[in-house]
Amino acid sequence: MKILVTGAAGFIGYHLCVRLLENNHEVIGFDNVNDYYDQSLKLDRIKELNKRADESGSSFYFFKGDLGNNDDLNNVFNLDFYPKEIFTNAKISLVVNLAAQAGVRYSIENPSAYVNSNLVGFCNIIEKCRLNDVDNFIYASSSSVYGGNKKLPFKETDIVDKPISLYAATKKSNELIAHTYSHLFNLSSIGLRFFTVYGPWGRPDMALFKFTKSIIENKPIKVFNYGNMIRDFTYIDDVVESLFLLINKTYNFSETKKNEHFDKNENYKIFNVGNSDPKNLKDYIKLIEKYLCKKADIIFEEIQPGDVEATYACTESLEKWINYKPSTSIEDGIKHFIEWYLDYYKNFKT
């Protein structure tokens, strides 16, 4: 397949592109490489993707552009834009939209960034899918859509109409827009509610990265709600395996749409992607300390606006659909992240 991955310079997007290239798909990576966090990390991800494509002989093209720019998107879907030696002339058959302005707390400080990227940008990319006869559309939603729901675990059938952050509101809006396009235009769409994804090449604004950096640099870490936070931490390899299996299933499913027995109710889906084994944040920090061989200086603070006390994914629907259950333990996941971090930055001193 020829697959467009938006947010390719981002954490999940990078890892997905690696997996697709390993399986000889033609991959177009799209990203605006903004400065929300360290751009050098994003640029290194792109370098790594180009390197892996060269080594494997796979077809990869990185397009720097913005979902808010229609000219950029028109060029992305214009097959004449690409060097003929890189790609076949087959159309883009699948779009995985992982581009978004991330971060719950930052959405309180800079709401316009979320409107431009997560709402306007999302509408632009899904409309281009319609206009260019893309068969399938997979996109990132978030566990944040569950808001302050108290019933655990979170299930896809739960009511999610009371978000407590603008970020969550934009992600719920994406799900509603995708449902409309599936209903009106027969576009197959799958929304994925990711639960606290972590691992190598992760985002510097997330807890694991921030805690690791601060502990190494002998700086205190801020732990909110006095550490009484429960999270369904999901390792990146489990997320990418889920995505990869969904892509294969979606492609095969699109072929069945062409016959008379296609069930239109299958055209729109939402899945939780989580580990279904929530852990206390304090235990998470203890494992970081263990693999850094260094204690953290912890400052406990009140819960922050937009934060929730607990997340817990029910993944039965995902398991039934792709016959796979994310299961990497946080002990293994944190160990792999610390190993990557120390190798990438090479600045750890005991």
N, C-alpha and C positions, 0 to 999 in steps of 0.2 A: 504493500500500500504506500501511497504518497500521503504523509501525515504532517499537518501543520500543528506545531506545539507553540502556543503563546506563553510568555513567561519562561522562555527557554533558558535565560540566564539566571533564573531564580532557583531556589532550593529543590523543590519537587520537579520543576520543569527540566532542570539539568539532569537529574537522575533518570527521569523517564526517557529523555533523548538518548542517554547512554544505553539503556535497555533496548530501545527500538533500533539503534544502530547495530548493536550486537546481533540482532535478528534480521539485519539486511533490509530494513524498511528505508524508503526514501524519506528523509526528515527535513522539514523547513522549520528552523527555530526563529521565533519572533520575540523581540523584547525592546523596551525603550531604555534599558540600563539606567534607570533614574538613580538619584542620590539619596534615597530613603535610608539606605545603609551603604557601607563601604563598597564603592564601585569596583575596586580592584578585585574583590572576591568574585563579583559577577563576571568581570573580564577574564579572570582565570578559569572560571567554569567554561566560558566560550572557547578559550584556548584548548582546554582539555577535550571538549567535544570535537573540535577540528582535528586534534591529534588522534583521537580514537577513530574518527571517520577515515583518516588517512591510513591508519594501521590496519583497519578492517576492510578497507576498500568500499565502505558504505557511502551512500550519497547524503551529504549534509550541506545545507546552506543557511548561514545566519543572516537574518534581515533585521537591522536596527530600525525600529519604527514604533509608532504609538497607536494604540487602538482608537484614540480620539481623532486620528488623522485619516480621512477617507482616501487620500491619495496613496498613503502607505498601504492601506488595505487593498486598494485596487491593484497595486503592483504585486502584492503577495499572491493574489489569485490569478494574475496574468502569467500564464506559463511561458510566454515569450520573454519575460523578464529574466529568466534564469539561463545560465550557460548550458548549452545543449549537452556538453560533455558530462555534466553532473546529473541531470535528471532525464527520465523518459518524458514523453509528452502526455502521460496519463494525468487526469485531473486529480485535485486534492479530494480524497474520498473520506477523510476523517479529520476533524479539528478537535484538539484537546486544548481547551481554554483555561490555562492556569495563571494568566496575567491578571493581576489585581493589585490594588493598594492594600497592603496587609497591615495588621496591627489594630487591636481593639483600642488601646489607650491613645494612639496617635490620631484616631478618628475623632476624638474629642478636641484635639488641638487644631487639626487641619481638615475639617469636613469636606471642603471643596475638592481635595485630592481624591476622596472616595466617590464623590458624585461624578467627577470626570472619568475616572478609571473604571470603577465598578458598576456604574450605571450607564453613562454614555458609551464608554468603551465596550461594555458587554452588549448593549443594543447594536452597536456597529458591527461587531464580529458575528453575531448570530444572524443579522440581516444579510451580511455577505455570504454566509453559508446558504441561506435561502436563494439568493440571487445566482449563486454559482453551483447550484444543485449538489451541494455536499450531502452525502448520505447520512452521516452520523456526527453528532456533536456531544462531546463529553466536557464537563466543566467543573471547576472547583467551587463547591459551596463550603460550609463550615459548621462545626459543632456549635458555634456561637448563636446559630439561629434558634436554639432551644431556650435561649434567654435564661430567665430565672426559674425554669421548670424544676420542680422539686421531686417529681416521680423519676426514680432511677430503676433500670437503665433507660437512657433515651431511645425511643423507637421512632422510626420514620413516620409512623401514623400519629404521633403526638401532635397536638395543636402548637403551632410555632408563630403565633401572631402577636407576641409581646416581646420584641427584641429589647435589650437594655444597652445597646451601643449602636452607633451609626453603622459601623462595620457590619454588625449582624443584620441590620435592616437592609443594607445593600445586597447581602448574600441571599436573604429571603426574597428580595425583589428579583434577583437573577433566576431563582427557581420559578417564580410566577411568570416571568417573561418567557423562559424556556417552555413552560407548560403551554402557553399561548401559541408559540411557534409550532410546537408538536401538534397541537389540536388543529390549527388553521392550515398549516403548510406541510403536514406529514413529515416533519423533520424529527428523526429519532434523537432523543436527548437523554443524557444521564447526568444527574447532579450528584456530586460526591461530598458528603459532609465529613470533612477530615477532622480527626481528633488529635490535637497537640502532636504534630509530626516533628520528629527530631532525628539527628544522626549526622554523619560526616557531610561536610559542605553546607551545614545548616545556616540559618539566619542569625546574624549577630544581635538582633533585637530580641531574640527569644531567650528564655530563662537559662537553658543549658549552656548556651554560648556565653551569655553575660556572666553567669556564675563562674564558669571555668576561667574566663579571662581575669575576672576580679580576684579570684583566689590565687592564681598564678602571680598576679601583680601586687599581692599583699594588700588588696583593697577590700573594704567591707562589702557585703552583699545585702541588698534590701529584700526582705521576704515579707510579702503582704499577708494580711489576715492572720498575722502572728504564726504563719506556717500551717494554718488549718485549711489547707487547700487540697482537694483530691482531683487528680487528673488522669484521664485515660491516655497515657503516653503511647504513641504509635511510632514504631521504628520505620525509617524511610524505606528500607528494602521491602517491608511488608506492604507499604503503600504502593510502591512501584509494581510489585508483583500483582497486587489487586488491579491496578490500572492496566497492566499488560494483558491480564486475563480478560478484563472487561473489553479491551480493544478487540481482541480476537473474537470474543463472543458477539460483540456488537457487529463486527464485519460479517460474520456468518449469519447473524440474525437479519442483517439488511438484505441478504440474498433471499430469505424466506418471505420478505415483505412483497416480493414481486409476484407471489402466487396468490391464489384466491383464499387461502386459509389463514392469511395474516390477521392477527388479532390486534386491532387498533389500540386496545388498552395497554399493550406492551410498548407503545411508542414513547412513553415518558416514564422515567424511573428516577427515584432518589434512593441512594444507599448511604448508610453510615460506614465509614472506614475508620475503625478503631481497634484497639487491642483487647477490649472487653475485660480488662483486668486493671481497674483504676488503682493508683498508688498515692500515698500521701507525699506531699512536696518535701517534707522533712526527710523521708526515706530516700527520695531522689537526690537530695543534697548530700546525704551520707555516702551514697555511691560515688558521687563526684569526688568527694574528699578521699574515698578509698583509692580511686584510680589515679588521683593526683598525689597521693601520699602526703596530704596537706590539709589542715583544718581550715574551715571557713570562719571568718569574722562576720557574724550574722547580726543585722539590725532588723528587728521585727517591727512592722508597721501595720496600720489599719488596711482593710481591703480597699482597693482602688475603684473609682467609678467605672462601670462597664464590665468589671470582673464578676465571675460566678464562683461559688464555693466548690462546686463539684461537677465533673463531667464523667459520663459512663455510657459507652456505646453498646447497644444491642446490635449485633452484626448478623443475625440469623438470615435476613434477606440477602445480604451479600454472599454469605456462605452457600445458600441454596442456588444462587444465580451462577456463581463461578466455581463452586466446590473448593473454596479456599478460605482459611481463617487466619488473619494476622496473629502471630503468636510469639514474636521475639521478646524476650524478657528485658526489663529495663537494665538489669545488670549487664547483659551482653551488649545492649544498645549503647549504654553510657560508656562501657569499655571501648567499643569501636570508635565512638566519637572522640574520646580523649586521645586515643592513639592517632587518629587523623589530625586533631588539633595540634598536638605536639610536633607532629611531622610537618604540618603545613606552616606553622609559625616558627618552629625551631627556636623558641625563646624561653623554654622552661628552665628555671634554675632552682635547685633545692636549697 
